Amino acid sequence: MRSRQREHPGLEEGPMRPDTIQELVRGDVITPEAPDYDAARAVFNGMIDRRPSAVVRAVDAADVMAVVSFAADEGLPLAVRGGGHSVPGYGVCDDGLVLDLSAIRNVRVDPQERTVRVGGGAVLADQDHATHAYGLATPAGFFSTTGVAGLTLGGGISAYLGREHGMTCDNLLSADVVTARGERVTARADQHPDLFWALRGGGGNFGVVTALEFRLHPVSTLVAGPMLFAPEGTADVISFYDRYMQEAPRPLGGFLAIDRAPPLPFIPEDRHGEPVCIVVASWNGDPSHADRILNPIRSSGPLVAEHVEEIPYPALQTAFDDLLPSGTRQYWKSDWVDEISPEDAVVYADHGTKVPNALSTTHLYPVNGAVHDVAEDATAFAVRDARFSAVIVGGWEDPADDEEHVAWVRDYYEAIHARSGHAGGYTNFAAADDEARVRDNFGPAYTRLAEIKARWDPDNLFRRNQNVKPAE
Ligand SMILES: Cc1cc2nc3c(=O)[nH]c(=O)nc-3n(C[C@H](O)[C@H](O)[C@H](O)COP(=O)(O)OP(=O)(O)OC[C@H]3O[C@@H](n4cnc5c(N)ncnc54)[C@H](O)[C@@H]3O)c2cc1C
């Protein structure tokens, strides 16, 4: 084990002081006295209120190596933050250090090789903007402020491109990682293959990713947008959607939502604020075929409004950003879901249409097509047979309403979980109180992940995550 005292003379004075860590890094060190401390410790979920000793805004891999070594040697809690979207608030900790990667977000596209290299703190908007210039994209989430690394490490569901091009992690070609020993390695298929396997679904358990390289696909302008149905049609639309998305051509993406209709001009005013079932569809094929593909969805229930148009991919990727503002209170539950029977659809409709406000929602993301082409043991993301990822999102503003909103999510979840066909849910949608479910969430990958964890992080330095315990 390396000695911090030997490498960093002058640090043997006991508990961490901010000037100590500042001497080791080029990035800012933000401590509780700093005017921007509250902004620096805030994450997407406004319910999270943790007070680290310092937030270190690393500017490069050398900063990351210094912070990781320092935290390991000092025995300090360490939280690693990319986009800060983790709903349980894994990107911040009490006491200890937050390693904030948001300054490492450079993106470099190689249009000849059809690859992109992104910094470990980049968000989806950074990547989509850069790749769109070449008419290319890689599948990822549909909210532009989500961190690329956090999303990829958990698997990465792409509502719009996943059926055609797989999970985000299926498109990962290599990753630069700072390990628990403070060393930087590159993991790819032919270099540290165990680590590369674990990074594709095993979460932030194995090190700090400072750069990721992805395969790109031709994606430029899609035909996409929402179709809104009256709430009484919800169960029928869900049943139809389940069947249709099993057979539909792979360039058809999107998701199904149960929401309260936002006050947008294309929606009749008497629907504003009322429950609606929404199919957001995206067609990445020949635009002249779009109606043929989308018309059966339009006919699946009482359509009350739609806004389907040709839209550049980055615009589609930002279309829903304003509906769920950062800083609102969040409580989520999720499941992997097999076939949805007509009875199951009624359960979704009953609970879903009681959606309490405009910040809450149910989403069903299709995860078949190219996602199912990959073998269960090919990556640590091992759920290769589910039809949907279901997530129930509770969002609200007033802490006085916590109980009511958490209860809506929990009751709903209890009602659908027994019907889902899977014990676990998607690790990236896990709730703060899902600790007992971690093994189920990783499913058949857990045992091998624990062995790889023992090799790369035997002291469990990286534990602010869906935590894989090192194998004995
Ligand atoms: C509004 C919203 C929309 C979402 N949409 C989708 C979606 O469409 N598809 C989908 O799959 N998921 C989606 N998610 C879930 C999202 O993938 C997870 O919350 C993910 O963990 C976010 O990563 P982050 O970097 O933004 O979060 P953070 O809170 O910064 O990090 C999350 C976890 O990843 C680790 N981590 C982050 N960056 C690194 C890094 N560079 N190296 C090592 N570890 C790191 C952190 O330590 C932490 O454990 C969404 C979440 C929100 C809040």
The ligand as an SDF file (V2000), in Angstrom:
LIG
                    3D

 53 58  0  0  0  0  0  0  0  0999 V2000
  -34.4340   13.0480  -14.9470 C   0  0  0  0  0  0  0  0  0  0  0  0
  -33.7350   11.7390  -15.1160 C   0  0  0  0  0  0  0  0  0  0  0  0
  -33.8360   11.0520  -16.3250 C   0  0  0  0  0  0  0  0  0  0  0  0
  -33.2030    9.8250  -16.4890 C   0  0  0  0  0  0  0  0  0  0  0  0
  -33.3210    9.1650  -17.6850 N   0  0  0  0  0  0  0  0  0  0  0  0
  -32.6850    7.9930  -17.8650 C   0  0  0  0  0  0  0  0  0  0  0  0
  -32.7620    7.2980  -19.1030 C   0  0  0  0  0  0  0  0  0  0  0  0
  -33.4240    7.7400  -20.0440 O   0  0  0  0  0  0  0  0  0  0  0  0
  -32.0790    6.1290  -19.2220 N   0  0  0  0  0  0  0  0  0  0  0  0
  -31.3490    5.6080  -18.2100 C   0  0  0  0  0  0  0  0  0  0  0  0
  -30.7540    4.5530  -18.3810 O   0  0  0  0  0  0  0  0  0  0  0  0
  -31.2630    6.2320  -17.0180 N   0  0  0  0  0  0  0  0  0  0  0  0
  -31.9050    7.4020  -16.8290 C   0  0  0  0  0  0  0  0  0  0  0  0
  -31.8220    8.0370  -15.6220 N   0  0  0  0  0  0  0  0  0  0  0  0
  -31.0860    7.3970  -14.5280 C   0  0  0  0  0  0  0  0  0  0  0  0
  -29.6070    7.7090  -14.6460 C   0  0  0  0  0  0  0  0  0  0  0  0
  -29.0140    6.8620  -15.5900 O   0  0  0  0  0  0  0  0  0  0  0  0
  -28.9170    7.4550  -13.2900 C   0  0  0  0  0  0  0  0  0  0  0  0
  -29.4450    8.3120  -12.3360 O   0  0  0  0  0  0  0  0  0  0  0  0
  -27.4080    7.6420  -13.4200 C   0  0  0  0  0  0  0  0  0  0  0  0
  -26.7980    7.0780  -12.2880 O   0  0  0  0  0  0  0  0  0  0  0  0
  -27.0790    9.0970  -13.5320 C   0  0  0  0  0  0  0  0  0  0  0  0
  -25.7210    9.3220  -13.6850 O   0  0  0  0  0  0  0  0  0  0  0  0
  -25.1380   10.7470  -13.2590 P   0  0  0  0  0  0  0  0  0  0  0  0
  -23.7200   10.7600  -13.6060 O   0  0  0  0  0  0  0  0  0  0  0  0
  -26.0100   11.8230  -13.7860 O   0  0  0  0  0  0  0  0  0  0  0  0
  -25.4110   10.7200  -11.7000 O   0  0  0  0  0  0  0  0  0  0  0  0
  -24.4590   10.8380  -10.4120 P   0  0  0  0  0  0  0  0  0  0  0  0
  -25.4050   11.0310   -9.2900 O   0  0  0  0  0  0  0  0  0  0  0  0
  -23.4010   11.8380  -10.6140 O   0  0  0  0  0  0  0  0  0  0  0  0
  -23.7970    9.4160  -10.3480 O   0  0  0  0  0  0  0  0  0  0  0  0
  -24.5700    8.2490  -10.2630 C   0  0  0  0  0  0  0  0  0  0  0  0
  -23.6850    7.0700   -9.8630 C   0  0  0  0  0  0  0  0  0  0  0  0
  -22.7070    6.8750  -10.8790 O   0  0  0  0  0  0  0  0  0  0  0  0
  -21.3960    7.0480  -10.3420 C   0  0  0  0  0  0  0  0  0  0  0  0
  -20.6220    7.8170  -11.3090 N   0  0  0  0  0  0  0  0  0  0  0  0
  -21.0140    8.9110  -12.0110 C   0  0  0  0  0  0  0  0  0  0  0  0
  -20.0270    9.3120  -12.8250 N   0  0  0  0  0  0  0  0  0  0  0  0
  -18.9990    8.4590  -12.6290 C   0  0  0  0  0  0  0  0  0  0  0  0
  -17.7050    8.3350  -13.1810 C   0  0  0  0  0  0  0  0  0  0  0  0
  -17.2550    9.1800  -14.1290 N   0  0  0  0  0  0  0  0  0  0  0  0
  -16.9070    7.3150  -12.7510 N   0  0  0  0  0  0  0  0  0  0  0  0
  -17.3430    6.4470  -11.8010 C   0  0  0  0  0  0  0  0  0  0  0  0
  -18.5520    6.5110  -11.2420 N   0  0  0  0  0  0  0  0  0  0  0  0
  -19.3750    7.5070  -11.6620 C   0  0  0  0  0  0  0  0  0  0  0  0
  -21.6030    7.8080   -9.0520 C   0  0  0  0  0  0  0  0  0  0  0  0
  -20.6020    7.5770   -8.1210 O   0  0  0  0  0  0  0  0  0  0  0  0
  -22.9290    7.2950   -8.5670 C   0  0  0  0  0  0  0  0  0  0  0  0
  -22.7800    6.0860   -7.8770 O   0  0  0  0  0  0  0  0  0  0  0  0
  -32.4470    9.2680  -15.4250 C   0  0  0  0  0  0  0  0  0  0  0  0
  -32.3490    9.9570  -14.2010 C   0  0  0  0  0  0  0  0  0  0  0  0
  -32.9860   11.1820  -14.0490 C   0  0  0  0  0  0  0  0  0  0  0  0
  -32.9050   11.8800  -12.7310 C   0  0  0  0  0  0  0  0  0  0  0  0
  1  2  1  0
  2  3  1  0
  2 52  2  0
  3  4  2  0
  4  5  1  0
  4 50  1  0
  5  6  2  0
  6  7  1  0
  6 13  1  0
  7  8  2  0
  7  9  1  0
  9 10  1  0
 10 11  2  0
 10 12  1  0
 12 13  2  0
 13 14  1  0
 14 15  1  0
 14 50  1  0
 15 16  1  0
 16 17  1  0
 16 18  1  0
 18 19  1  0
 18 20  1  0
 20 21  1  0
 20 22  1  0
 22 23  1  0
 23 24  1  0
 24 25  2  0
 24 26  1  0
 24 27  1  0
 27 28  1  0
 28 29  2  0
 28 30  1  0
 28 31  1  0
 31 32  1  0
 32 33  1  0
 33 34  1  0
 33 48  1  0
 34 35  1  0
 35 36  1  0
 35 46  1  0
 36 37  1  0
 36 45  1  0
 37 38  2  0
 38 39  1  0
 39 40  1  0
 39 45  2  0
 40 41  1  0
 40 42  2  0
 42 43  1  0
 43 44  2  0
 44 45  1  0
 46 47  1  0
 46 48  1  0
 48 49  1  0
 50 51  2  0
 51 52  1  0
 52 53  1  0
M  END
$$$$
